Amino acid sequence: MSKWFGRQNRGERALWMGVTTVLLAALLLVLASPTVFAQNERSESERYMRMFQQVFQFIEENYVDEVEAEKLIEGAMKGMFDALDDPHSAYLTESDMRGLGDTTAGEFGGVGLNISKQPGQEGKGYIEVVSPIEDTPAHRAGIQSGDLIVEVEGESTSGMRIDEVVDRLRGEVGTEVAVKIQRGENHRFDVTLERGKIEVPTVRKDMIDDDIGFLRIIQFTPYTADRVADAIDYFEENDYSSMVIDVRSNPGGVLNGVINTANLFFSDGEIVGTSGRNPRENQVFTARSGQKVPDDLPIVVLIDGGSASASEILAGALRDRDRALVIGESTYGKGSVQQVRRLGEAGFRLTMSRYYTPAGIYIDKEGIVPDRQVAEASLSDDELDHYARLRSEGQIREFLQETEDPSRAEIEAFMTELQDEGFDLPERLMRRLIRDEKNRLQGVTLVYDLEYDLVLQEAVEILRTGAFEEELKAAQR
């Protein structure tokens, strides 16, 4: 080899040295490129920061009227978060931060709505109702999941941030707020709501026919798992043989609330994972010891378009791990994780990661698809108009106040009168409205509604006929 190398002429040696130099240069470029790119990114960010500082200083010194620096910074911060086009990320004013504290404390003055920005509207859409909180002014007024709040006190919500709408809906208990609701494509109607003390509820429970435990999880708080554990103890005392878990219109809540709740159904394995651009946000949450519900107990979970966030996590974990059959309608699709950071008295909320189920399905914007689709019949625009009029004009309340305990014949006669007055609604819906108004007047709150709830009827039928195992096997992925 040395002899061969020794016989190389100068041109050959120069060629080899050139090739080696090029290879070394290429290697150094590859090794250095992340640093170079990072420096370029920093340089670009620094250029924009200098630009912002120049504009800020020019406005502060030259605008026709004197303007406070705080006002300029607050406007810039709001614009920066609006540019993300993410309804869950926002700059939070001092008032907004106080509102978060009210919610954490468990009660506040308001109307009882969980809301979100209408998706896919580039920040200009209306405010969408995720779900009303049970037994609140909004719930009693008949506002439903999927309704749009198009006006608050006569002002359009198009372009408003969620926090602005929340601030307008909340207020002193006993005061009123006027909203305009859109239901369906075109139907709009006005509702005046009297603000009340809103207490964040968690769980309701009951037995269906002495053997089916019915568990309604309204929202996930740090106390939800304890309340669910109490409900399971109650079911055990009553010798339950199956369970229905209802998370319809459940807007979610705190993550540890759903993790601790799911832990009652599993002894190990994955419950949910989070994935973000920052590796520190990538986590997998697994079950630990503490399971209370036997693995072989049949469970049916009820979901709808108002099921969001933490309720989607629970439904997804039970479904993906073949612990439950999920029926109803596809969920809302709010599967992102936010952090709240304080900036003096103000702060901000920023989406940091997204949830995925044990099967690796991302919840955000997709939701949980039920194993069996079961939905209430939708109403036409004319029927929606008649429904809103019937609720707002008070004929049902007047009828029940005049006839405290109407017979079947009296109810039939009253429904005929309503139809003669032009209220063209399905008979089943009219009967339900009369029943619900009667319960409100008598202060009765149903834990479940086996008379009119089609989804619950389907769940009970599955458990009663022994079709659960067959359906669960067919739904397994």
C-alpha positions as CSV (number, residue, x, y, z in Angstrom):
1,M,0.0,0.0,0.0
2,S,2.8,2.4,0.9
3,K,4.6,1.7,-2.3
4,W,1.4,2.3,-4.3
5,F,0.8,5.5,-2.5
6,G,4.4,6.5,-2.9
7,R,4.1,6.1,-6.7
8,Q,1.1,8.5,-6.9
9,N,1.8,11.6,-8.7
10,R,1.1,15.1,-7.3
11,G,-2.2,15.4,-9.3
12,E,-3.6,12.2,-7.7
13,R,-2.6,13.3,-4.2
14,A,-4.1,16.7,-4.8
15,L,-7.4,15.0,-6.0
16,W,-7.6,12.8,-2.9
17,M,-6.9,15.8,-0.6
18,G,-9.6,17.7,-2.4
19,V,-12.2,14.9,-2.0
20,T,-11.3,14.6,1.7
21,T,-11.6,18.3,2.2
22,V,-15.1,18.3,0.6
23,L,-16.2,15.3,2.7
24,L,-15.0,17.0,5.9
25,A,-16.7,20.2,4.9
26,A,-20.0,18.4,4.2
27,L,-19.7,16.6,7.6
28,L,-19.1,19.8,9.4
29,L,-22.1,21.4,7.6
30,V,-24.4,18.5,8.7
31,L,-23.2,18.7,12.3
32,A,-23.4,22.5,12.4
33,S,-26.8,22.9,10.4
34,P,-29.1,22.6,13.5
35,T,-27.1,25.4,15.1
36,V,-27.1,27.4,12.0
37,F,-30.8,27.0,11.5
38,A,-31.5,27.8,15.2
39,Q,-29.4,30.9,14.8
40,N,-31.3,31.9,11.7
41,E,-34.6,31.4,13.6
42,R,-33.3,33.5,16.5
43,S,-32.1,36.1,14.1
44,E,-35.6,36.2,12.4
45,S,-37.4,36.5,15.7
46,E,-35.0,39.2,16.9
47,R,-35.7,41.2,13.7
48,Y,-39.4,41.1,14.3
49,M,-38.9,42.0,17.9
50,R,-36.9,45.1,16.9
51,M,-39.6,45.9,14.3
52,F,-42.3,45.7,17.0
53,Q,-40.3,47.8,19.4
54,Q,-39.8,50.5,16.7
55,V,-43.6,50.6,15.9
56,F,-44.5,50.6,19.6
57,Q,-42.1,53.5,20.3
58,F,-43.3,55.5,17.2
59,I,-47.0,55.1,18.2
60,E,-46.2,56.1,21.8
61,E,-44.3,59.2,20.8
62,N,-46.3,60.3,17.7
63,Y,-50.0,59.2,18.0
64,V,-52.3,62.2,17.9
65,D,-53.6,61.5,21.4
66,E,-51.5,60.4,24.4
67,V,-51.9,56.6,24.8
68,E,-50.9,54.5,27.8
69,A,-48.1,51.9,27.2
70,E,-50.2,49.3,29.1
71,K,-53.1,49.7,26.6
72,L,-50.8,49.2,23.6
73,I,-49.2,46.1,25.1
74,E,-52.6,44.6,26.1
75,G,-53.8,45.1,22.5
76,A,-50.7,43.6,21.0
77,M,-51.0,40.6,23.4
78,K,-54.6,40.0,22.4
79,G,-53.7,40.2,18.7
80,M,-50.8,37.8,19.1
81,F,-53.1,35.1,20.6
82,D,-55.8,35.8,18.1
83,A,-53.2,35.1,15.3
84,L,-53.0,31.5,16.6
85,D,-56.6,30.9,15.5
86,D,-57.1,28.7,18.5
87,P,-60.2,29.3,20.5
88,H,-58.6,27.8,23.6
89,S,-55.5,30.1,23.6
90,A,-56.0,33.7,24.7
91,Y,-54.6,36.7,26.6
92,L,-56.4,37.0,29.9
93,T,-57.1,40.4,31.4
94,E,-57.2,41.0,35.2
95,S,-61.0,40.4,35.1
96,D,-60.5,37.2,33.1
97,M,-58.1,35.9,35.7
98,R,-60.6,36.6,38.5
99,G,-63.2,34.7,36.5
100,L,-60.9,31.7,36.4
101,G,-60.6,31.9,40.1
102,D,-64.3,32.0,40.5
103,T,-64.7,28.8,38.5
104,T,-62.0,27.1,40.5
105,A,-63.7,28.0,43.7
106,G,-66.7,26.1,42.5
107,E,-69.4,28.8,42.3
108,F,-70.0,32.2,40.6
109,G,-72.8,34.5,39.3
110,G,-73.8,33.6,35.8
111,V,-76.3,31.8,33.5
112,G,-74.7,28.3,33.5
113,L,-73.2,27.8,30.0
114,N,-70.1,26.1,28.9
115,I,-69.1,27.7,25.6
116,S,-66.5,27.7,22.9
117,K,-65.7,29.6,19.7
118,Q,-67.5,28.3,16.7
119,P,-64.8,26.2,14.9
120,G,-63.5,26.8,11.4
121,Q,-64.4,30.5,11.3
122,E,-60.9,32.0,11.5
123,G,-61.8,33.9,14.7
124,K,-64.9,35.5,13.2
125,G,-67.5,32.9,14.1
126,Y,-70.2,33.1,16.8
127,I,-70.0,31.5,20.2
128,E,-71.1,27.9,20.4
129,V,-72.8,26.3,23.4
130,V,-70.8,23.2,24.4
131,S,-73.4,22.3,27.1
132,P,-75.6,24.0,29.6
133,I,-75.0,23.2,33.3
134,E,-77.9,21.3,34.7
135,D,-80.5,23.1,36.9
136,T,-79.2,26.6,35.9
137,P,-80.9,29.6,34.2
138,A,-79.7,28.6,30.8
139,H,-80.7,24.9,31.3
140,R,-84.1,25.9,32.5
141,A,-84.6,28.2,29.5
142,G,-84.0,25.3,27.2
143,I,-80.7,26.4,25.7
144,Q,-79.1,23.3,24.2
145,S,-75.7,21.9,23.1
146,G,-74.9,23.2,19.6
147,D,-76.9,26.4,19.9
148,L,-75.0,29.5,18.8
149,I,-75.0,32.7,20.9
150,V,-75.1,35.3,18.1
151,E,-75.8,38.4,20.3
152,V,-75.3,39.4,23.9
153,E,-77.2,42.6,25.0
154,G,-77.8,43.5,21.4
155,E,-74.1,43.2,20.3
156,S,-73.0,40.5,17.8
157,T,-70.6,37.9,19.2
158,S,-68.9,37.5,15.8
159,G,-65.3,38.3,16.3
160,M,-65.6,38.4,20.2
161,R,-63.2,36.2,22.2
162,I,-64.7,33.6,24.5
163,D,-63.4,35.5,27.5
164,E,-65.3,38.7,26.4
165,V,-68.6,36.7,26.1
166,V,-68.0,35.0,29.5
167,D,-67.4,38.4,31.1
168,R,-70.7,39.7,29.7
169,L,-72.7,36.6,30.7
170,R,-71.5,36.6,34.3
171,G,-72.6,39.2,36.8
172,E,-74.4,39.8,40.0
173,V,-77.0,37.2,41.0
174,G,-80.5,38.4,40.2
175,T,-79.5,40.7,37.3
176,E,-80.6,39.9,33.7
177,V,-78.8,39.4,30.5
178,A,-80.4,39.3,27.0
179,V,-79.0,36.9,24.4
180,K,-80.0,35.9,20.9
181,I,-79.8,32.2,20.1
182,Q,-79.4,30.5,16.7
183,R,-80.6,26.9,16.5
184,G,-80.1,25.1,13.2
185,E,-79.2,26.9,10.0
186,N,-81.6,29.9,10.2
187,H,-83.8,29.9,13.3
188,R,-83.1,32.7,15.8
189,F,-84.9,33.7,19.0
190,D,-84.3,36.0,21.9
191,V,-83.9,34.7,25.5
192,T,-83.6,36.9,28.7
193,L,-81.8,35.0,31.4
194,E,-81.7,36.0,35.1
195,R,-78.2,35.3,36.5
196,G,-78.1,32.9,39.4
197,K,-75.4,31.4,41.7
198,I,-73.8,28.7,39.6
199,E,-72.5,25.8,41.5
200,V,-70.4,23.4,39.5
201,P,-72.1,20.0,39.9
202,T,-70.3,16.6,39.6
203,V,-72.2,13.3,39.9
204,R,-75.8,12.0,40.1
205,K,-76.7,8.4,40.6
206,D,-79.7,6.1,40.8
207,M,-80.8,2.5,40.1
208,I,-82.8,1.5,37.0
209,D,-85.1,-1.4,37.9
210,D,-83.0,-2.4,40.8
211,D,-80.2,-4.0,38.9
212,I,-78.7,-1.3,36.5
213,G,-76.6,1.3,38.1
214,F,-77.1,4.7,36.4
215,L,-74.2,7.1,36.8
216,R,-74.4,10.6,35.4
217,I,-71.1,12.5,35.4
218,I,-71.9,16.2,34.9
219,Q,-68.4,17.6,35.1
220,F,-64.9,16.5,36.2
221,T,-63.6,18.3,39.3
222,P,-61.0,17.3,41.9
223,Y,-63.8,15.7,43.8
224,T,-65.5,13.7,40.9
225,A,-63.6,10.5,41.5
226,D,-64.6,10.4,45.2
227,R,-68.3,11.0,44.2
228,V,-68.1,8.2,41.5
229,A,-66.6,5.9,44.1
230,D,-69.5,6.7,46.4
231,A,-71.9,5.9,43.6
232,I,-70.2,2.6,42.9
233,D,-70.5,1.7,46.6
234,Y,-74.3,2.6,46.4
235,F,-74.6,0.3,43.3
236,E,-72.9,-2.5,45.1
237,E,-75.2,-2.2,48.1
238,N,-78.1,-2.6,45.7
239,D,-76.6,-5.6,43.9
240,Y,-76.1,-4.0,40.5
241,S,-75.3,-6.3,37.6
242,S,-74.5,-3.7,34.9
243,M,-73.9,0.1,34.6
244,V,-74.8,3.0,32.4
245,I,-72.4,5.9,32.4
246,D,-73.9,9.1,31.0
247,V,-71.4,11.8,30.0
248,R,-73.7,13.6,27.6
249,S,-73.4,17.4,27.8
250,N,-70.4,17.0,30.1
251,P,-68.0,19.8,29.1
252,G,-64.9,18.1,30.7
253,G,-63.0,19.7,33.6
254,V,-59.7,19.0,35.3
255,L,-57.4,16.2,34.0
256,N,-56.7,14.6,37.4
257,G,-60.5,14.3,37.9
258,V,-60.9,12.1,34.9
259,I,-57.6,10.2,35.5
260,N,-58.7,9.3,39.0
261,T,-62.2,8.4,37.8
262,A,-60.9,6.1,35.1
263,N,-58.7,4.5,37.7
264,L,-61.8,3.0,39.3
265,F,-62.4,0.9,36.1
266,F,-58.8,-0.2,35.5
267,S,-56.0,-1.8,37.5
268,D,-53.2,-0.9,35.0
269,G,-52.6,0.2,31.4
270,E,-52.9,3.4,29.5
271,I,-55.8,5.9,30.1
272,V,-54.7,8.8,27.9
273,G,-51.6,10.3,26.4
274,T,-50.6,13.9,25.5
275,S,-48.4,14.9,22.6
276,G,-46.9,18.4,22.0
277,R,-44.1,20.2,20.1
278,N,-42.2,20.5,23.4
279,P,-41.0,17.0,24.4
280,R,-41.8,17.9,28.1
281,E,-45.5,17.9,27.2
282,N,-45.4,14.3,26.0
283,Q,-46.8,12.1,28.7
284,V,-48.7,8.8,29.1
285,F,-51.1,8.5,32.0
286,T,-51.6,5.0,33.3
287,A,-54.0,3.4,35.8
288,R,-52.8,2.3,39.2
289,S,-54.2,0.1,41.9
290,G,-57.6,1.1,43.1
291,Q,-60.0,-0.5,40.7
292,K,-63.6,-0.8,42.1
293,V,-65.6,-2.0,39.1
294,P,-65.1,-5.7,38.1
295,D,-63.6,-6.3,34.6
296,D,-66.6,-8.5,33.6
297,L,-69.3,-5.9,34.5
298,P,-71.2,-4.8,31.4
299,I,-71.0,-1.0,30.9
300,V,-72.7,1.2,28.3
301,V,-71.4,4.8,28.0
302,L,-73.7,7.5,26.6
303,I,-72.1,10.4,24.6
304,D,-73.3,13.3,22.4
305,G,-72.1,16.5,20.8
306,G,-71.9,18.2,24.2
307,S,-69.4,15.6,25.6
308,A,-66.0,17.3,25.6
309,S,-62.4,17.2,26.9
310,A,-62.3,15.0,30.0
311,S,-65.5,13.2,29.2
312,E,-64.0,12.3,25.8
313,I,-61.0,10.9,27.6
314,L,-63.1,8.6,29.8
315,A,-65.3,7.4,26.9
316,G,-62.2,6.9,24.7
317,A,-60.3,4.9,27.4
318,L,-63.3,2.7,28.2
319,R,-64.0,2.1,24.5
320,D,-60.4,1.5,23.3
321,R,-59.7,-1.0,26.1
322,D,-63.0,-2.9,25.4
323,R,-64.4,-2.1,28.9
324,A,-67.6,-0.5,27.6
325,L,-69.9,-0.1,24.6
326,V,-70.3,3.6,23.6
327,I,-73.5,4.7,22.1
328,G,-75.1,8.1,21.1
329,E,-73.7,10.8,18.9
330,S,-70.1,11.8,18.1
331,T,-68.5,14.0,20.8
332,Y,-67.5,17.6,20.6
333,G,-63.8,17.1,19.8
334,K,-62.0,19.3,22.4
335,G,-58.8,17.3,23.0
336,S,-56.2,19.9,23.7
337,V,-54.3,20.8,26.9
338,Q,-53.9,24.4,28.0
339,Q,-51.6,26.0,30.6
340,V,-52.5,29.2,32.4
341,R,-49.6,31.6,33.1
342,R,-49.8,34.7,35.2
343,L,-48.4,38.1,34.0
344,G,-48.7,40.4,37.0
345,E,-52.5,40.7,37.5
346,A,-53.2,39.5,34.0
347,G,-52.1,36.3,32.3
348,F,-52.6,34.0,29.3
349,R,-53.9,30.5,28.4
350,L,-51.9,28.6,25.8
351,T,-52.5,25.2,24.1
352,M,-49.5,23.1,24.9
353,S,-50.4,19.6,23.7
354,R,-53.2,17.3,22.4
355,Y,-54.8,14.2,23.9
356,Y,-54.9,10.8,22.3
357,T,-56.7,7.7,23.4
358,P,-55.1,4.3,24.2
359,A,-55.7,3.3,20.5
360,G,-53.6,6.3,19.4
361,I,-56.6,8.3,18.2
362,Y,-56.4,12.1,18.6
363,I,-59.5,13.6,20.1
364,D,-59.1,17.2,19.1
365,K,-61.5,18.3,16.3
366,E,-62.4,14.6,15.7
367,G,-64.1,13.6,18.8
368,I,-65.1,10.1,19.9
369,V,-67.3,8.2,17.4
370,P,-69.8,5.9,19.1
371,D,-69.9,2.2,18.5
372,R,-73.6,2.6,17.8
373,Q,-75.2,5.8,16.5
374,V,-78.4,6.7,18.4
375,A,-79.8,10.2,18.1
376,E,-83.0,12.1,18.8
377,A,-85.0,13.2,15.8
378,S,-84.0,16.6,14.5
379,L,-86.6,19.4,14.1
380,S,-87.3,21.5,11.0
381,D,-86.8,25.3,11.1
382,D,-90.6,25.7,11.5
383,E,-90.7,23.2,14.3
384,L,-87.8,25.0,16.0
385,D,-89.7,28.2,15.8
386,H,-92.9,26.7,17.3
387,Y,-90.8,25.0,20.0
388,A,-89.2,28.4,21.0
389,R,-92.5,30.2,21.0
390,L,-94.2,27.5,23.1
391,R,-91.4,27.7,25.7
392,S,-91.3,31.5,25.8
393,E,-95.0,32.3,25.7
394,G,-95.9,30.4,28.8
395,Q,-99.0,28.5,27.7
396,I,-97.8,25.2,29.3
397,R,-97.1,26.9,32.6
398,E,-100.5,28.6,32.7
399,F,-102.2,25.3,31.9
400,L,-100.4,23.5,34.7
401,Q,-101.0,26.3,37.2
402,E,-104.8,26.1,36.4
403,T,-104.8,22.3,36.4
404,E,-102.3,21.1,39.0
405,D,-102.5,17.4,38.3
406,P,-104.0,17.1,34.8
407,S,-105.5,13.8,33.7
408,R,-104.5,12.1,30.4
409,A,-107.7,13.4,28.8
410,E,-107.0,17.0,30.0
411,I,-103.5,16.8,28.5
412,E,-104.9,15.5,25.2
413,A,-107.4,18.3,25.1
414,F,-104.7,20.9,25.9
415,M,-102.4,19.5,23.1
416,T,-105.3,19.8,20.7
417,E,-105.7,23.5,21.7
418,L,-102.0,24.1,21.1
419,Q,-102.3,22.6,17.6
420,D,-105.3,24.8,16.9
421,E,-103.2,27.8,17.9
422,G,-100.6,26.8,15.3
423,F,-98.1,24.9,17.3
424,D,-97.1,22.2,14.9
425,L,-94.8,19.9,17.0
426,P,-94.4,16.1,17.3
427,E,-96.8,14.7,19.9
428,R,-94.0,13.1,21.8
429,L,-92.1,16.4,22.1
430,M,-95.2,18.2,23.4
431,R,-95.8,15.5,26.0
432,R,-92.2,15.8,27.1
433,L,-92.4,19.6,27.4
434,I,-95.6,19.3,29.5
435,R,-93.9,16.7,31.8
436,D,-90.7,18.8,32.2
437,E,-92.6,22.0,33.0
438,K,-94.7,20.1,35.6
439,N,-91.5,18.8,37.2
440,R,-90.0,22.3,37.3
441,L,-93.1,23.7,39.0
442,Q,-93.0,20.9,41.6
443,G,-89.2,21.2,42.1
444,V,-88.6,17.6,40.8
445,T,-85.3,16.9,39.1
446,L,-85.0,13.6,37.3
447,V,-81.8,11.7,37.6
448,Y,-82.6,9.8,34.4
449,D,-85.5,9.8,31.9
450,L,-86.4,6.3,30.7
451,E,-89.8,7.6,29.4
452,Y,-88.5,9.9,26.6
453,D,-84.7,9.4,26.4
454,L,-84.1,7.3,23.3
455,V,-80.4,6.8,23.9
456,L,-80.9,5.6,27.4
457,Q,-83.7,3.3,26.3
458,E,-81.3,1.8,23.7
459,A,-78.7,1.3,26.4
460,V,-81.1,-0.5,28.8
461,E,-82.4,-2.6,25.9
462,I,-78.8,-3.7,25.1
463,L,-78.2,-4.7,28.8
464,R,-81.6,-6.3,29.2
465,T,-81.6,-8.5,26.1
466,G,-78.1,-9.9,26.7
467,A,-76.8,-8.3,23.4
468,F,-74.0,-6.5,25.2
469,E,-71.3,-9.2,24.8
470,E,-72.1,-9.6,21.1
471,E,-72.1,-5.9,20.4
472,L,-68.9,-5.3,22.3
473,K,-67.1,-8.0,20.4
474,A,-68.4,-6.6,17.1
475,A,-67.1,-3.1,18.1
476,Q,-63.7,-4.3,19.2
477,R,-60.9,-2.9,17.1
